[in-house]
Amino acid sequence: MKVCVIGTGYVGLVTGACLAHSGHHVICVDNNEEKVKLMKSGQSPIYEPGLSEIMQGASQAGRLEFTSDLAMGVDHGDILFIAVGTPALPSGDSDTRYVEAVARGIGKHLTEGYKVIVNKSTVPIGSGDWVRRIVLDGIEDRQKAGEGGVSGEEALKKINAEFDVVSNPEFLRECSAVYDTFNPDRIVLGSNSEKAIAMMQELYLPIVERKFGEDRSLPPVPVVVTDLSSAEMIKYAANAFLATKISFINEVANICDKVGADVTQVAKGIGLDSRIGKKFLQAGIGWGGSCFPKDVSALIHTAKDYNYETELLNAAVNVNQRQRAIAVDKLQQELKILKGKVVGLLGLTFKPDTDDLRDAPSLILMDELNRLGAKVKAYDPIISQTGMRHGLPG
Ligand SMILES: NC(=O)c1ccc[n+]([C@@H]2O[C@H](COP(=O)([O-])OP(=O)(O)OC[C@H]3O[C@@H](n4cnc5c(N)ncnc54)[C@H](O)[C@@H]3O)[C@@H](O)[C@H]2O)c1
C-alpha cells in the first residue's frame, strides 16, 4: 500500500521504516531539513536498536523515501499518518499545534481520491473530529486563495476528494521500538468508517499475521476496532495505569524502608500473582520520559474540563514527584553536607538503550544537586556515544 508518515521521531520513523520493511511503499515527511538530509544519507537521527538496518534495507529496496515536501507525501499516500509531537503545555494540557499544522497542510495539498488520515500521535480525546475540521479548513483556505467563498465540505467535493480519520494510538517502547512494532500486544483502530478500518486492517495484515514477529507460531495480534474517542482514551488509560503502577510500588518501597522490609522481595512476591503481574514493579526514582508525565497530566487536564477531580492520578503524580526528593534526602542523610561534594550520576536517559532525555528524572536530580552546591559528573552510555542531540543542561 502507499503510505505517508508525517513526523519522523521515535514513533514516525519507526512506523514508516517497519511498514516499508513489511512491503508497503512509504514516504516519510519531516519539516526538519537536517533530519531529512541525515535520513536520506541512510542514517537514523535517533538511537533505536535495529532501526538503521531496517531503514537501509527498505531504502535500498526502493520502498522508503524521505522528504521535507509535504505535498509530495500527501500526493503519494493513500494512508497518511500524523506522527508529530504533542508535548505538554505549562497548563498540563497537550500542545496540539504541530498536529494542527500537519492537518491543515494535508488539507492544503489533498488531491483527488480517497485517503485515510491516521492520528498516530497521542492526542486529546475528541481530536479525531477536530482533525477532520482542520483538514477541511486547509482545503477551504486553498479554495479561498483561488476562487473564493466555498466551505470545506463543498471544496472537498469540488476537488473530488474524500477522506476519513482513524485513531491508531502507538504503544511502542523507546529502546525496543522496532521489536514492539513487529510484536505488538494489540493494535487499536478507532473510526466510524468501515472503509477506513478495512484499509488499516489490510495495512497491518503482515504484522497481525506475525510475518516479521519473533514467534510466528503465536496466534494473530488482536485488533481492537472501536470508535474514535475510545481509541484515543485507550492510549491515555494505558499510560496512566502503568504510571500509577510504578507510583504504587514506590509508595510500598517507602513503607518498606520504614518497617525494614525489602521491596525487591515484596515486588517478587506480589508480581507472581497473575492478577498483578511482575512488570512495572521496580521501585526507583519514579517515572519520566517523553510520554508518561505528559500523558498523565493531559488526562488529568481533560477530566478537569469535565469538572472531574482525578484523585488517584493526582496521587500517582504526587508520589512520583516526592520520589525524586527522596533520592536527594537519602544522599543528605549519608553525606550530611552536599555543598562541594562530587556526585556521579550513572545513566541519564529515563531508561536504558535510548538517547531520549525528555523529562528524564536525572535532569531534575542534576538541578537539585546543583542547587544544593554539589558538582555533578554525569555519564550515559548512549548519550556519550551519540552526542547530545537533545541538549543537556550545563
Ligand atoms: N516516543 C514514544 O515512545 C511514544 C510512544 C507512543 C506514542 N508517542 C506519541 O507519538 C507522538 C510522536 O512522538 P515522538 O516521540 O515520535 O516525537 P518526536 O518529537 O521524536 O518526533 C516528532 C517529529 O515530528 C516532526 N515535525 C514536527 N512538526 C512537523 C510538521 N509540521 N511537519 C513535519 N514534521 C514535523 C519533528 O521534526 C520531529 O522529527 C507524540 O504524540 C507522542 O506522545 C510517543
The ligand as a MOL file (V3000), in Angstrom:
LIG
                    3D

  0  0  0     0  0            999 V3000
M  V30 BEGIN CTAB
M  V30 COUNTS 44 48 0 0 0
M  V30 BEGIN ATOM
M  V30 1 N 8.2320 8.3800 21.9410 0
M  V30 2 C 7.4580 7.3760 22.3450 0
M  V30 3 O 7.9050 6.4170 22.9800 0
M  V30 4 C 5.9900 7.3780 22.0200 0
M  V30 5 C 5.2350 6.2130 22.2110 0
M  V30 6 C 3.8880 6.2260 21.9050 0
M  V30 7 C 3.2870 7.3890 21.4420 0
M  V30 8 N 4.0330 8.5080 21.2810 0 CHG=1
M  V30 9 C 3.3840 9.7170 20.7370 0
M  V30 10 O 3.7350 9.8480 19.3720 0
M  V30 11 C 3.8730 11.2300 19.0150 0
M  V30 12 C 5.2460 11.4830 18.4550 0
M  V30 13 O 6.1920 11.2500 19.4870 0
M  V30 14 P 7.7570 11.1530 19.1880 0
M  V30 15 O 8.4160 10.7810 20.4440 0
M  V30 16 O 7.9720 10.3120 17.9650 0 CHG=-1
M  V30 17 O 8.0680 12.6980 18.8280 0
M  V30 18 P 9.4120 13.3360 18.2980 0
M  V30 19 O 9.4910 14.6800 18.8850 0
M  V30 20 O 10.5520 12.3800 18.4770 0
M  V30 21 O 9.1680 13.4770 16.7170 0
M  V30 22 C 8.2890 14.3810 16.1420 0
M  V30 23 C 8.7930 14.6960 14.7370 0
M  V30 24 O 7.8140 15.4900 14.0640 0
M  V30 25 C 8.4790 16.4590 13.2760 0
M  V30 26 N 7.5490 17.5470 12.9810 0
M  V30 27 C 7.0390 18.4940 13.8190 0
M  V30 28 N 6.2020 19.3050 13.1350 0
M  V30 29 C 6.1650 18.8580 11.8690 0
M  V30 30 C 5.4870 19.2900 10.6880 0
M  V30 31 N 4.6580 20.3410 10.7050 0
M  V30 32 N 5.6770 18.6080 9.5510 0
M  V30 33 C 6.5080 17.5330 9.5200 0
M  V30 34 N 7.1910 17.0790 10.5990 0
M  V30 35 C 7.0200 17.7470 11.7580 0
M  V30 36 C 9.6720 16.8630 14.1350 0
M  V30 37 O 10.6890 17.4730 13.3580 0
M  V30 38 C 10.0950 15.5070 14.7120 0
M  V30 39 O 11.0170 14.8660 13.8750 0
M  V30 40 C 3.5590 12.0170 20.2950 0
M  V30 41 O 2.2070 12.3740 20.2830 0
M  V30 42 C 3.8230 11.0070 21.3930 0
M  V30 43 O 3.0790 11.2650 22.5510 0
M  V30 44 C 5.3700 8.5340 21.5470 0
M  V30 END ATOM
M  V30 BEGIN BOND
M  V30 1 1 1 2
M  V30 2 2 2 3
M  V30 3 1 2 4
M  V30 4 1 4 5
M  V30 5 2 4 44
M  V30 6 2 5 6
M  V30 7 1 6 7
M  V30 8 2 7 8
M  V30 9 1 8 9
M  V30 10 1 8 44
M  V30 11 1 9 10
M  V30 12 1 9 42
M  V30 13 1 10 11
M  V30 14 1 11 12
M  V30 15 1 11 40
M  V30 16 1 12 13
M  V30 17 1 13 14
M  V30 18 2 14 15
M  V30 19 1 14 16
M  V30 20 1 14 17
M  V30 21 1 17 18
M  V30 22 2 18 19
M  V30 23 1 18 20
M  V30 24 1 18 21
M  V30 25 1 21 22
M  V30 26 1 22 23
M  V30 27 1 23 24
M  V30 28 1 23 38
M  V30 29 1 24 25
M  V30 30 1 25 26
M  V30 31 1 25 36
M  V30 32 1 26 27
M  V30 33 1 26 35
M  V30 34 2 27 28
M  V30 35 1 28 29
M  V30 36 1 29 30
M  V30 37 2 29 35
M  V30 38 1 30 31
M  V30 39 2 30 32
M  V30 40 1 32 33
M  V30 41 2 33 34
M  V30 42 1 34 35
M  V30 43 1 36 37
M  V30 44 1 36 38
M  V30 45 1 38 39
M  V30 46 1 40 41
M  V30 47 1 40 42
M  V30 48 1 42 43
M  V30 END BOND
M  V30 END CTAB
M  END
